[in-house]
Amino acid sequence: MKKFIVYVLFVFICAFSIFFYIKHDQSSEYEATTIPYIHQVLPQISTWDPELTKEYMAPEVLERVTPADIEKLMTSLSKLGQFQGIDEIEFKDKQSGEFITRDQKPLVIYSLETRYSNGEAKVTIKLHEKGDSYEVFEFNFLSDLLAQEKAAKGAGE
């Protein structure tokens, strides 16, 4: 029984180590190009200008989202205020773009801890590789400020 437990622990530790090695390897593969791109694009998106935001979006996304939807989203996000900085950038995942994007290039996902004049926000950004640069495929802002506003709006209805 002892040997069985030792074997199970050994397999578990090996699997755990392999998982983190692969994750680190994927992260370092993109770090040199994605981090500077994120530092360039997030302040631009955070001007809350729908036209400027569309310039950074992947064409596949713009085909599915109406200009009115982007305008509504930017108006809602503008309540965060002025962009003040990124505190932390963390690689989350690399997904196959096989069934999502036209050119089937991978999507790289990062989680960001950001500061705005009216509060903090956790931003998840999904980038689509485009040659030696990227396009924004998706972004999501989570913030107490936005959650409170949504809750207040829901209570008012």
C-alpha positions in Angstrom: 0.0 0.0 0.0 2.9 2.4 0.8 4.4 1.8 -2.6 1.1 2.5 -4.3 0.8 5.9 -2.5 4.4 6.7 -3.4 3.7 5.9 -7.0 0.5 8.0 -7.0 2.4 10.9 -5.4 5.2 10.6 -7.9 2.8 10.6 -10.9 0.9 13.6 -9.5 4.1 15.6 -8.9 5.4 14.8 -12.4 2.0 15.8 -14.0 2.0 19.0 -12.0 5.6 19.8 -13.0 4.9 19.1 -16.7 1.8 21.4 -16.6 3.8 24.3 -15.2 6.7 23.7 -17.5 4.4 23.8 -20.6 2.6 26.9 -19.3 5.9 28.7 -18.7 7.1 27.7 -22.1 4.0 29.0 -23.8 4.2 32.2 -21.8 7.8 32.9 -22.7 7.2 32.2 -26.4 4.9 35.3 -26.6 6.2 37.5 -23.9 8.6 39.6 -26.0 5.9 40.7 -28.4 2.6 40.6 -26.5 3.6 42.6 -23.4 4.7 45.7 -25.4 1.6 45.3 -27.6 -0.6 45.3 -24.5 1.1 48.3 -23.1 0.4 50.1 -26.4 -3.2 49.0 -27.0 -4.8 49.1 -23.6 -4.3 52.9 -23.1 -5.8 53.4 -26.6 -8.8 51.3 -25.8 -9.1 53.1 -22.5 -9.7 56.4 -24.2 -13.2 54.9 -24.6 -13.3 56.0 -28.2 -15.3 53.5 -30.3 -13.6 54.3 -33.6 -10.1 54.0 -32.1 -11.0 50.7 -30.4 -12.3 49.3 -33.7 -8.8 50.0 -35.2 -7.3 47.4 -32.9 -10.0 44.8 -33.2 -9.8 41.7 -35.4 -12.0 41.8 -38.6 -13.8 38.6 -37.4 -15.0 40.4 -34.3 -16.1 43.6 -36.2 -18.2 41.4 -38.5 -20.2 40.1 -35.5 -20.4 43.3 -33.4 -22.4 46.4 -34.5 -21.0 49.9 -34.2 -23.9 50.6 -31.8 -22.8 47.7 -29.6 -19.2 49.0 -29.4 -20.4 52.5 -28.7 -22.7 51.2 -25.9 -19.8 49.2 -24.4 -17.3 52.1 -24.5 -19.9 54.4 -22.8 -20.4 51.8 -20.1 -16.6 51.3 -19.6 -15.9 55.0 -19.6 -17.3 55.1 -16.1 -13.9 53.7 -15.0 -12.4 57.0 -15.8 -8.9 57.8 -17.2 -6.4 55.0 -17.6 -3.6 55.2 -15.0 -1.6 52.1 -15.5 -1.1 48.4 -15.5 0.0 46.8 -12.3 0.3 43.2 -13.4 0.2 41.2 -16.6 -0.2 37.5 -16.3 -0.2 34.9 -19.2 -3.3 32.8 -18.9 -3.6 30.5 -22.0 -2.9 29.9 -25.6 -5.9 28.7 -27.6 -6.0 27.3 -31.1 -7.6 29.7 -33.5 -8.6 26.7 -35.8 -12.3 27.2 -35.7 -12.4 30.8 -34.5 -10.2 32.8 -36.8 -9.8 32.8 -40.6 -6.1 32.2 -40.6 -6.2 29.7 -37.8 -3.4 31.4 -35.9 -3.5 31.0 -32.1 -5.2 33.3 -29.6 -3.1 34.4 -26.6 -4.9 35.3 -23.4 -3.6 37.6 -20.7 -5.1 38.8 -17.4 -4.2 42.3 -16.3 -4.6 44.2 -13.1 -5.2 47.8 -14.1 -5.9 51.2 -12.4 -8.3 53.9 -13.6 -9.1 57.2 -12.0 -12.4 55.8 -10.6 -11.2 52.4 -9.5 -9.4 49.2 -10.3 -10.3 46.7 -13.0 -9.3 43.2 -13.9 -9.0 43.0 -17.7 -8.8 39.8 -19.7 -7.6 40.4 -23.2 -7.5 37.8 -26.0 -5.0 38.6 -28.7 -5.0 37.2 -32.2 -1.5 36.8 -33.8 -1.2 38.8 -37.0 2.2 38.5 -38.6 4.7 40.1 -36.2 1.9 42.0 -34.4 -1.5 41.3 -32.9 -5.2 42.2 -33.1 -7.6 42.4 -30.2 -10.0 39.5 -30.5 -11.8 40.0 -27.2 -11.6 42.0 -24.0 -13.4 41.9 -20.7 -13.4 44.4 -17.8 -14.3 43.3 -14.3 -14.6 46.0 -11.8 -16.5 46.7 -8.5 -17.5 50.0 -9.9 -19.1 48.5 -13.0 -20.7 45.7 -11.0 -22.2 48.3 -8.6 -23.6 50.3 -11.5 -25.1 47.2 -13.1 -26.6 46.2 -9.8 -28.1 49.7 -9.3 -29.4 49.6 -12.8 -31.0 46.2 -12.3 -32.6 47.4 -9.0 -34.1 50.4 -10.7 -35.9 48.4 -13.3 
